Amino acid sequence: MEFDKSRVFINEAEVFKVLGHPVRLKIVAGLCARECNVKYIWECLGLPQATVSQHLALLKNKGIIMGTRDGVEVHYSVIHPLAKRIIALLME
């Protein structure tokens, strides 16, 4: 194997860094299975809404998830292809 000097892996490293937290990893894994709102996520995880909202905000800011407004609710889904592949590998 040779090292590719031109590839710096900055974007990939950022995805790994964000997914490196167990709560965010659980959130992304759950959202890969189904799109859902913040209330459903915090109820499933048994965490305070504020904690889940902070993790969702970080995931959204890093482009891993996106929120779609449906009336007063926001439904989240995973949009980053690398994050989807990482979760798929973990679930094998």
Secondary structure as UniProt FT lines:
FT   TURN            5..6
FT   HELIX           10..19
FT   HELIX           22..33
FT   STRAND          36..37
FT   HELIX           38..45
FT   HELIX           49..61
FT   TURN            62..63
FT   STRAND          65..70
FT   TURN            71..72
FT   STRAND          73..78
FT   HELIX           81..90
//
